[in-house]
């Protein structure tokens, strides 16, 4: 079965026309989808609904469970796809708006040592409509409309490597920012990559000025290879050149994510090396205290270490912040909720 949310507004208009319906029906259909409604809920003609139901999923992405953090109110959603696969996302409230973190793949094949998403490898890519469907479902669940959105900002930092699913992600970005739909500006969207250099360069020419975020986590290739297998394919100098290309083409400064791992990359020497690497470049450094994954033998730097590291960067004139940890009591890091759910289900089946 196909997914209507994969289609652009123009493609939906063409689809409705092919079924012999009047143009206003396409507006009804498109608006209903963008409001997060199931196909069976949208007030189109019975003939059109029945015809589309034979070809398209009624609800390609549905919220299976919701978990709310007692610490900060962050919400974690477990989504079920039409084929039974599970993905997850996080909804975070900030002073400047509400941010939703979305997944782009079921699982991940990048193999980063600090991430739960990659523990069971890649299952499959998500379609553009399945990525968009996460936002539509949460916007509706949180009482949002097309005029008053509950979701105002989006980060592609959930399960999966967005550039490993390039075509679907680009289609999603065009659809989510299109006029008449949920219409989230590319400038309010951040895309996080582990550093796929050819795709960064390709993306610079797409005309989509999103906030590019690169997972760096080290200032030397040797140290980066210890935690990120992708470092065997692309060096830090190559990443720097690709980011410079992105800035040149889009005018958007880029962001480096740097996860602070105890005993690995968070002492003064590492901070000085990182400062030397990025100083003077049109970038920002987002420091993150590791969200520990029990299957991995890595520990988070303590708060004192984190602020000491931040201080070194700031002293060297580097724009940097320490990300506030949210949702730690509900498995806030990508992949943790899905893995826990699958393990629990496996244990129940065994018993």
C-alpha positions as CSV (number, residue, x, y, z in Angstrom):
1,X,0.0,0.0,0.0
2,X,1.2,3.5,-0.9
3,X,1.2,6.6,1.4
4,X,-0.7,9.7,0.5
5,X,1.6,11.8,2.8
6,X,4.4,11.1,0.4
7,X,2.8,13.3,-2.2
8,X,3.1,17.0,-2.7
9,X,0.0,19.2,-2.9
10,X,0.4,19.3,-6.7
11,X,0.5,15.5,-6.9
12,X,-2.6,15.2,-4.7
13,X,-4.4,17.6,-7.0
14,X,-3.4,15.5,-10.0
15,X,-4.5,12.3,-8.2
16,X,-7.9,13.7,-7.4
17,X,-8.3,14.9,-10.9
18,X,-7.5,11.4,-12.3
19,X,-10.4,10.1,-10.2
20,X,-12.8,12.4,-11.8
21,X,-13.4,14.6,-8.8
22,X,-13.7,18.4,-8.6
23,X,-10.7,20.4,-7.5
24,X,-12.0,21.4,-4.1
25,X,-11.9,17.7,-3.2
26,X,-8.1,17.9,-3.4
27,X,-8.1,20.8,-1.0
28,X,-10.2,18.8,1.4
29,X,-7.9,15.8,1.1
30,X,-4.7,17.8,1.4
31,X,-5.8,19.8,4.5
32,X,-7.2,16.7,6.2
33,X,-3.8,14.9,5.8
34,X,-1.9,17.9,7.0
35,X,-4.1,18.0,10.1
36,X,-3.0,14.5,10.9
37,X,-6.3,12.8,10.1
38,X,-6.7,9.2,8.9
39,X,-7.9,8.9,5.3
40,X,-11.1,7.4,6.6
41,X,-11.7,10.6,8.7
42,X,-11.4,13.1,5.9
43,X,-14.7,14.5,4.6
44,X,-14.3,13.8,0.9
45,X,-16.8,12.0,-1.3
46,X,-17.4,8.3,-0.5
47,X,-16.4,7.3,-4.0
48,X,-13.1,9.1,-3.7
49,X,-12.4,7.7,-0.2
50,X,-13.2,4.2,-1.3
51,X,-11.1,4.4,-4.4
52,X,-8.1,5.8,-2.5
53,X,-8.5,3.2,0.4
54,X,-7.8,0.4,-2.1
55,X,-4.4,2.0,-3.0
56,X,-3.3,4.0,0.1
57,X,-2.8,3.4,3.8
58,X,-5.5,4.7,6.1
59,X,-2.9,5.7,8.8
60,X,0.7,5.1,7.9
61,X,2.1,6.4,11.2
62,X,0.2,6.1,14.4
63,X,1.2,6.9,18.0
64,X,1.4,3.6,19.8
65,X,2.5,4.8,23.2
66,X,3.4,8.1,24.9
67,X,5.8,8.6,27.7
68,X,6.1,11.8,29.7
69,X,9.2,12.9,31.7
70,X,8.5,13.6,35.3
71,X,11.6,15.8,35.4
72,X,10.9,18.3,32.6
73,X,7.7,17.4,30.8
74,X,9.5,16.1,27.7
75,X,7.3,13.6,25.8
76,X,8.6,10.5,24.0
77,X,6.4,8.9,21.3
78,X,6.6,5.3,20.1
79,X,5.2,5.2,16.6
80,X,3.9,2.2,14.8
81,X,4.2,2.1,11.0
82,X,1.7,0.3,8.7
83,X,4.1,-2.7,8.3
84,X,4.4,-3.1,12.1
85,X,7.8,-1.5,12.4
86,X,8.4,0.8,15.3
87,X,10.2,4.2,15.4
88,X,10.3,6.9,18.0
89,X,10.4,10.7,18.4
90,X,10.7,13.3,21.1
91,X,8.7,16.5,21.7
92,X,10.4,19.2,23.7
93,X,9.1,22.5,24.9
94,X,11.4,25.5,24.9
95,X,10.8,29.3,25.4
96,X,11.2,29.9,21.7
97,X,8.8,27.1,20.7
98,X,8.2,23.4,20.6
99,X,10.7,21.1,18.9
100,X,10.1,17.6,17.6
101,X,12.9,15.2,17.0
102,X,12.0,12.8,14.2
103,X,13.5,9.5,12.8
104,X,14.5,9.0,9.2
105,X,15.1,5.2,9.3
106,X,14.0,2.2,11.2
107,X,17.3,1.5,12.9
108,X,20.7,2.7,11.5
109,X,23.7,1.2,9.9
110,X,26.3,3.8,10.8
111,X,27.5,2.0,13.9
112,X,28.4,4.9,16.2
113,X,29.5,3.4,19.5
114,X,27.5,5.8,21.7
115,X,24.1,5.4,20.0
116,X,21.3,3.0,20.7
117,X,19.7,3.4,17.2
118,X,22.4,1.3,15.6
119,X,22.4,-1.6,18.0
120,X,20.3,-3.9,15.7
121,X,21.5,-2.4,12.4
122,X,19.3,-0.9,9.7
123,X,15.9,-2.4,9.0
124,X,14.7,0.0,6.3
125,X,14.4,3.6,5.2
126,X,11.4,5.7,6.0
127,X,9.4,7.2,3.1
128,X,9.0,11.0,3.0
129,X,5.4,10.6,4.2
130,X,6.5,8.4,7.1
131,X,8.9,11.1,8.3
132,X,6.2,13.8,7.8
133,X,3.6,11.6,9.5
134,X,5.5,11.7,12.8
135,X,5.1,15.5,12.8
136,X,1.5,15.4,11.7
137,X,0.6,12.9,14.4
138,X,2.2,14.8,17.2
139,X,1.0,18.2,16.1
140,X,-2.6,16.8,16.3
141,X,-2.0,15.0,19.6
142,X,-0.7,18.2,21.1
143,X,-3.7,20.2,20.0
144,X,-2.0,21.9,17.1
145,X,-3.7,23.1,13.9
146,X,-2.3,24.3,10.5
147,X,-2.7,27.9,11.7
148,X,-1.6,27.4,15.3
149,X,1.0,24.6,15.1
150,X,2.0,22.8,18.3
151,X,5.2,21.8,16.5
152,X,7.2,24.8,15.5
153,X,10.7,23.4,15.1
154,X,12.0,20.1,13.8
155,X,15.3,18.3,14.2
156,X,16.2,15.2,12.1
157,X,18.2,13.7,15.0
158,X,16.2,10.6,15.8
159,X,16.9,7.1,14.6
160,X,18.8,6.8,11.4
161,X,21.3,8.8,9.3
162,X,19.3,11.3,7.2
163,X,21.8,11.4,4.4
164,X,21.7,7.6,4.2
165,X,18.1,8.1,3.1
166,X,18.8,11.1,1.0
167,X,16.0,11.2,-1.6
168,X,13.2,10.6,0.9
169,X,14.6,13.2,3.3
170,X,14.9,15.8,0.6
171,X,11.3,15.1,-0.5
172,X,10.2,15.3,3.2
173,X,11.9,18.7,3.6
174,X,10.2,20.1,0.5
175,X,6.7,18.8,1.6
176,X,7.0,19.9,5.3
177,X,7.9,23.4,4.3
178,X,5.5,23.8,1.4
179,X,2.9,26.6,1.5
180,X,-0.6,25.5,2.5
181,X,0.5,22.5,4.5
182,X,2.1,22.4,8.0
183,X,4.6,24.9,6.5
184,X,7.6,24.7,8.8
185,X,10.3,26.9,7.5
186,X,13.6,25.3,6.6
187,X,15.3,27.8,8.9
188,X,13.4,26.1,11.8
189,X,14.7,22.7,10.8
190,X,18.0,21.1,11.7
191,X,19.4,18.0,10.0
192,X,22.1,16.0,11.8
193,X,24.6,13.9,9.9
194,X,27.5,11.7,11.1
195,X,29.5,13.3,8.2
196,X,28.7,11.8,4.8
197,X,30.8,14.2,2.8
198,X,29.4,13.6,-0.7
199,X,25.9,14.1,0.5
200,X,26.7,17.3,2.4
201,X,28.1,18.7,-0.8
202,X,25.1,17.5,-2.8
203,X,22.7,18.9,-0.2
204,X,24.3,22.4,-0.4
205,X,22.8,22.7,-3.9
206,X,19.2,21.7,-3.0
207,X,18.0,25.2,-2.1
208,X,16.9,24.1,1.3
209,X,18.6,26.4,3.9
210,X,18.2,24.1,6.9
211,X,20.5,24.1,9.9
212,X,23.3,21.6,9.1
213,X,24.6,19.8,12.2
214,X,27.5,17.4,11.9
215,X,28.3,14.9,14.6
216,X,32.0,15.4,15.2
217,X,32.7,14.1,18.7
218,X,36.5,14.2,18.3
219,X,39.2,16.6,17.0
220,X,41.4,14.0,15.4
221,X,40.7,11.2,12.9
222,X,42.3,8.6,15.1
223,X,40.1,9.3,18.1
224,X,37.0,9.7,15.9
225,X,37.5,6.3,14.3
226,X,37.3,4.7,17.8
227,X,33.7,5.8,18.2
228,X,32.4,6.4,14.7
229,X,33.1,3.9,11.9
230,X,32.2,6.6,9.3
231,X,35.5,8.2,10.1
232,X,37.2,5.4,8.2
233,X,35.6,6.8,5.0
234,X,35.7,10.5,5.5
235,X,38.4,12.5,7.4
236,X,37.9,15.6,9.5
237,X,39.6,17.9,6.9
238,X,37.1,16.5,4.3
239,X,34.2,17.3,6.6
240,X,35.5,20.8,7.2
241,X,35.8,21.4,3.4
242,X,32.2,20.1,2.9
243,X,30.9,22.3,5.7
244,X,32.6,25.4,4.1
245,X,30.9,24.5,0.8
246,X,27.6,24.4,2.6
247,X,28.1,27.8,4.1
248,X,29.3,29.2,0.8
249,X,26.2,27.9,-1.0
250,X,23.5,28.7,1.7
251,X,24.9,31.4,3.9
252,X,24.0,29.3,6.9
253,X,26.5,28.7,9.6
254,X,26.9,25.0,10.5
255,X,26.9,23.3,13.9
256,X,29.2,20.7,15.3
257,X,27.8,18.2,17.9
258,X,30.4,17.0,20.4
259,X,29.4,14.4,22.8
260,X,31.4,14.4,26.0
261,X,32.5,10.9,27.0
262,X,34.3,10.3,30.2
263,X,37.9,9.2,29.8
264,X,37.7,9.6,26.0
265,X,37.4,13.2,24.7
266,X,36.6,15.7,27.5
267,X,39.8,16.9,29.2
268,X,41.4,20.3,28.7
269,X,43.8,19.0,25.9
270,X,40.8,17.8,23.9
271,X,39.0,21.2,24.4
272,X,42.1,23.1,23.2
273,X,42.4,20.8,20.2
274,X,38.7,21.3,19.3
275,X,39.0,25.1,19.7
276,X,42.0,25.1,17.4
277,X,40.1,23.1,14.8
278,X,37.0,25.3,14.6
279,X,38.1,28.8,15.7
280,X,37.4,31.4,13.1
281,X,35.0,29.3,11.2
282,X,31.3,30.2,10.7
283,X,30.1,27.5,13.1
284,X,28.8,26.8,16.5
285,X,29.7,23.9,18.9
286,X,26.9,22.1,20.7
287,X,28.3,20.1,23.6
288,X,26.3,17.1,24.8
289,X,26.8,15.1,27.9
290,X,26.6,11.5,26.8
291,X,23.1,9.9,27.3
292,X,24.4,6.5,28.5
293,X,23.3,3.4,26.6
294,X,23.5,0.3,28.9
295,X,24.6,-1.9,26.0
296,X,27.7,0.3,25.5
297,X,30.7,0.6,27.8
298,X,30.8,4.4,27.7
299,X,30.1,6.8,30.5
300,X,29.0,10.4,30.5
301,X,31.3,13.2,31.5
302,X,30.2,14.8,34.8
303,X,28.7,18.3,34.9
304,X,31.9,19.8,36.2
305,X,33.9,18.4,33.3
306,X,31.3,19.6,30.8
307,X,31.4,23.2,32.0
308,X,35.2,23.2,32.2
309,X,35.3,22.0,28.6
310,X,32.8,24.7,27.6
311,X,34.9,27.3,29.4
312,X,38.0,26.5,27.4
313,X,36.1,26.8,24.1
314,X,34.6,30.2,25.1
315,X,38.0,31.4,26.3
316,X,39.3,30.7,22.9
317,X,36.6,32.7,21.2
318,X,34.5,29.7,20.0
319,X,30.7,30.0,19.9
320,X,29.5,27.1,22.0
321,X,26.8,25.9,24.3
322,X,26.1,22.9,26.6
323,X,22.9,21.3,25.6
324,X,20.4,20.8,28.4
325,X,19.6,17.1,29.0
326,X,15.9,16.4,28.5
327,X,13.9,13.3,28.9
328,X,16.6,11.2,30.6
329,X,14.1,9.4,32.7
330,X,12.1,8.2,29.7
331,X,15.0,7.0,27.5
332,X,15.4,10.4,25.7
333,X,18.3,9.3,23.5
334,X,17.3,8.1,20.0
335,X,16.8,4.3,19.8
336,X,16.5,3.6,23.5
337,X,12.7,3.4,23.6
338,X,12.3,1.2,20.6
339,X,15.0,-1.2,21.8
340,X,13.5,-1.4,25.2
341,X,10.0,-2.1,23.8
342,X,11.3,-4.8,21.5
343,X,13.3,-6.5,24.3
344,X,10.3,-6.5,26.5
345,X,8.1,-8.0,23.8
346,X,10.8,-10.6,23.2
347,X,10.9,-11.5,26.9
348,X,7.1,-11.8,27.1
349,X,7.0,-14.1,24.0
350,X,9.7,-16.3,25.6
351,X,7.6,-16.6,28.7
